[in-house]
Amino acid sequence: MADTSMQIAAPASPWVVRVRSGLSVARRVPKIPTAVLLVLMIFAIFGQWIAPHSPVAVDMANSFAPPVWHEEGTASNLLGTDKLGRDIFSRLIRGARVSLSLSLFVIALGGGVGVAVGLISGYAGGKLDAVLQRGIEVILAMPTILVALVFVFAVGRSFESVILILSPFLAARFARIVRGETLSVRERDFVAIAKVIGTPTWMILLRHILPNVFNTIIVLATLEVGHLILLESSLSFLGVGVPPPQPAWGLMVADGREFLTSAYWITLFPGLCILAAVLSLNLFGDWLRDTLDPRRRQL
């Protein structure tokens, strides 16, 4: 006689499966890079309430004050002050907003244009694809720093100038990657069926191709934030980036390069912020790529 005590477990409901999948992904999130990025986001959003001092207030009587762990250091300036007596910690907090906001503006502008160009180029093919790709190759062949120097001398140095300088280079990178993904997706059966039933081209691009390259776009955007922070810092260091008195990290590094032996903290702490932000974004981007790519999850 069959054993009636054995019962087959009912399958879990779809929402339970989703919750379990989400928890599994959350457990694999890189802890330290995520924590660093969260701190930077908090600084960028709530920095004006967190900063103990004004990041641009000059106090010459308190110039070159050392960090708190030095004998002459005080708790009012945890990380010391620069040559103008401005609080380093407050400027680092405001610098997070400058770097992240600039990166987001460039990604929104350059990335949006690059995605559109990549979709059109990869789907259309032929002469249009050839023309667009030659233009992308010309942009990628240009030296970013040299173009930035010429552009700043022509239009002046400002936050908006940096966005306009970096956006075309980012658009070219996005367009190249998205085009490659689009070339693969356009050969799939569901795209062929959409063509047969007379679906408009714009609808094919938005409803059938874009969702299938969206994961690649998200990963690329995450990785490019770190690249943009490093590039903006380099431009600010060379004097063609964000203009003073805005406390950009690269500008802070440049301000302290003359005092490395006597006031190392002016350069050290913004340099560490650049390192931590770029490294964390790269590690988080690598994890995101592995998580969103099913082929990598099976390895």
C-alpha positions in Angstrom: 0.0 0.0 0.0 1.4 3.4 -0.9 2.7 5.6 1.8 0.3 8.5 2.1 2.5 10.3 4.6 4.7 11.5 1.8 3.4 14.8 0.4 4.6 16.8 -2.6 5.4 20.3 -1.6 3.4 23.0 -3.5 5.4 25.2 -5.8 6.3 28.6 -4.4 4.3 31.5 -5.6 5.9 33.9 -8.1 6.4 36.7 -5.6 8.1 34.4 -3.2 10.5 33.3 -6.0 11.2 37.0 -6.8 11.9 37.8 -3.1 14.2 34.8 -2.8 16.0 35.8 -6.0 16.4 39.4 -4.8 17.8 38.3 -1.4 20.2 35.9 -3.1 21.5 38.8 -5.3 21.6 41.2 -2.3 23.9 38.7 -0.4 26.4 38.8 -3.3 26.6 42.6 -3.4 30.2 43.7 -2.8 30.0 45.2 0.7 32.8 47.6 0.9 32.3 49.3 -2.6 28.6 49.6 -1.9 29.2 51.2 1.5 31.7 53.7 -0.1 29.2 54.6 -2.8 26.4 55.0 -0.3 28.6 57.4 1.8 29.4 59.4 -1.3 25.7 59.6 -2.3 24.8 60.8 1.2 27.5 63.4 1.0 26.4 64.5 -2.4 22.7 64.8 -1.4 22.9 66.0 2.2 26.4 67.6 2.2 25.2 71.1 2.9 23.8 69.9 6.3 26.6 67.5 7.1 29.5 69.8 6.4 30.7 71.5 9.6 31.9 74.6 7.7 31.3 76.5 4.5 33.5 74.9 1.8 34.4 78.3 0.3 34.8 80.3 3.5 38.3 81.8 3.7 40.1 82.1 7.1 43.7 83.1 6.6 44.4 83.0 10.4 43.7 79.3 10.3 45.6 78.4 7.1 47.5 75.1 7.0 45.9 73.8 10.2 46.9 70.1 10.5 44.4 67.2 10.9 43.0 66.4 14.4 45.6 63.7 15.1 48.5 66.1 15.0 49.6 68.0 18.0 48.4 71.3 16.7 45.2 69.8 15.2 41.7 70.7 16.5 38.4 68.9 16.4 36.8 71.8 14.5 38.9 70.9 11.4 39.1 67.2 11.4 41.2 66.9 8.3 42.9 70.2 8.5 42.7 73.3 6.3 44.3 74.5 3.1 46.4 77.6 2.3 43.3 79.8 2.5 42.1 78.3 5.8 39.2 76.4 4.1 38.1 73.3 5.9 39.3 70.2 4.0 36.6 67.9 5.3 33.8 70.3 4.2 35.4 70.7 0.8 35.6 67.0 0.3 31.9 66.6 1.1 31.0 69.4 -1.4 33.4 67.9 -3.9 31.4 64.6 -3.9 28.4 66.6 -5.1 30.4 68.3 -7.8 31.9 65.1 -9.1 28.7 62.9 -9.0 26.4 65.6 -10.4 28.8 66.3 -13.3 29.1 62.6 -14.0 25.3 62.2 -14.0 24.8 65.2 -16.3 27.4 63.9 -18.8 25.9 60.4 -18.7 22.3 61.8 -19.2 23.4 63.9 -22.2 26.2 62.0 -23.8 24.9 58.5 -22.9 21.4 59.4 -24.2 22.8 60.6 -27.5 25.1 57.6 -27.7 22.4 55.1 -27.1 20.2 56.6 -29.8 23.0 56.7 -32.3 24.1 53.1 -31.5 20.5 51.8 -31.9 20.0 53.6 -35.2 23.4 52.7 -36.6 23.2 49.0 -35.6 19.7 48.6 -36.9 19.9 50.6 -40.1 23.3 49.2 -41.3 24.5 50.2 -44.8 25.7 53.6 -45.7 24.1 55.3 -42.6 26.0 52.9 -40.3 29.2 53.5 -42.2 28.9 57.3 -41.9 28.0 57.2 -38.2 30.8 54.9 -37.4 33.4 57.0 -39.2 32.2 60.0 -37.1 32.5 57.9 -33.9 36.0 56.9 -34.8 37.0 60.5 -35.4 35.7 61.5 -31.9 37.4 58.5 -30.2 40.7 59.4 -31.9 40.7 62.9 -30.5 42.9 63.5 -27.4 40.4 64.5 -24.6 42.9 66.7 -22.7 44.0 68.6 -25.8 40.4 69.2 -26.9 39.5 70.4 -23.4 42.3 72.9 -23.4 41.3 74.3 -26.8 37.6 74.4 -25.9 38.2 76.2 -22.5 40.3 78.8 -24.2 37.6 79.4 -26.7 34.4 79.5 -24.5 35.8 79.9 -21.0 36.0 77.7 -17.9 32.8 76.6 -16.3 30.8 73.6 -15.0 28.8 73.6 -18.2 31.9 73.7 -20.3 33.2 70.5 -18.7 29.8 68.8 -19.5 30.0 69.9 -23.1 33.6 68.7 -23.4 33.1 65.2 -22.0 29.6 64.5 -23.5 30.8 63.8 -27.1 33.5 61.4 -25.9 31.0 59.5 -23.7 28.4 59.4 -26.5 30.9 57.8 -28.9 31.8 55.1 -26.3 28.1 54.4 -25.7 27.3 54.3 -29.4 30.1 51.9 -30.2 28.9 49.4 -27.5 25.2 49.7 -28.2 25.7 49.3 -31.9 27.5 46.0 -31.3 24.7 44.7 -29.2 22.1 45.9 -31.6 23.7 44.1 -34.5 23.2 40.9 -32.6 19.6 41.5 -31.4 18.3 42.6 -34.8 18.9 39.1 -36.2 16.6 37.4 -33.7 13.3 35.9 -34.7 11.1 38.4 -32.7 12.6 41.3 -34.6 12.0 39.6 -37.9 8.4 38.9 -36.9 7.9 42.5 -35.9 9.1 43.6 -39.4 6.8 41.1 -41.2 3.7 42.4 -39.4 4.6 46.0 -40.3 5.7 47.3 -36.9 7.2 50.8 -37.3 11.0 51.1 -37.0 10.8 53.4 -34.0 8.6 50.9 -32.2 11.0 48.0 -33.0 13.9 50.0 -31.6 12.1 51.0 -28.4 10.0 47.9 -27.6 12.1 45.1 -29.0 15.8 46.1 -29.2 16.3 48.6 -26.4 15.0 46.3 -23.6 17.5 43.7 -24.8 20.5 46.0 -24.6 19.3 47.8 -21.5 21.4 45.6 -19.1 24.5 46.5 -21.1 23.7 50.2 -21.0 23.2 50.1 -17.2 26.6 48.3 -16.6 28.4 50.7 -19.0 26.9 53.7 -17.3 28.0 52.5 -13.9 31.6 51.9 -15.1 31.6 55.3 -16.9 30.8 57.2 -13.7 34.2 56.2 -12.3 35.9 57.1 -15.6 34.2 60.5 -15.7 35.2 61.3 -12.0 38.8 60.5 -12.9 38.7 62.5 -16.1 37.0 65.5 -14.5 39.6 65.4 -11.7 42.4 65.3 -14.3 40.9 68.3 -16.1 40.5 70.2 -12.8 44.1 69.4 -11.9 45.3 70.9 -15.2 43.2 74.0 -14.7 40.6 73.3 -17.4 37.9 71.7 -15.3 35.5 73.0 -12.7 36.5 76.5 -11.9 37.3 77.7 -8.3 36.0 78.3 -5.7 34.0 75.2 -6.3 35.7 72.4 -4.4 36.3 69.8 -7.1 38.6 67.0 -5.9 41.0 67.4 -8.8 41.3 71.1 -8.1 42.0 70.4 -4.4 44.8 68.0 -5.4 46.3 70.8 -7.6 46.0 73.3 -4.8 48.1 71.2 -2.5 50.8 70.0 -4.9 53.2 72.8 -3.8 52.9 71.8 -0.1 53.4 68.1 -0.2 56.2 68.2 2.3 54.7 70.7 4.7 50.9 70.2 4.4 50.4 66.7 2.8 46.7 66.6 3.9 45.7 69.2 1.3 46.5 66.7 -1.5 46.2 63.4 0.3 42.6 63.3 1.2 41.0 64.4 -2.1 43.4 61.9 -3.8 42.1 59.2 -1.5 38.5 60.2 -2.3 39.2 59.9 -6.0 40.8 56.5 -5.5 38.0 55.2 -3.3 35.2 56.4 -5.7 36.7 55.1 -8.9 37.8 51.8 -7.4 34.4 51.2 -5.8 32.5 52.1 -9.0 34.7 49.7 -11.0 34.2 46.9 -8.6 30.4 47.5 -8.4 30.2 47.7 -12.2 32.0 44.4 -12.5 29.6 42.8 -10.0 26.6 44.3 -11.8 27.9 43.0 -15.2 28.3 39.5 -13.8 24.8 39.6 -12.1 22.9 40.9 -15.2 24.7 38.6 -17.7 23.2 35.1 -17.5 26.1 33.6 -19.3 28.5 34.8 -16.6 26.2 33.6 -13.8 26.6 30.1 -15.0 30.4 30.2 -14.8 
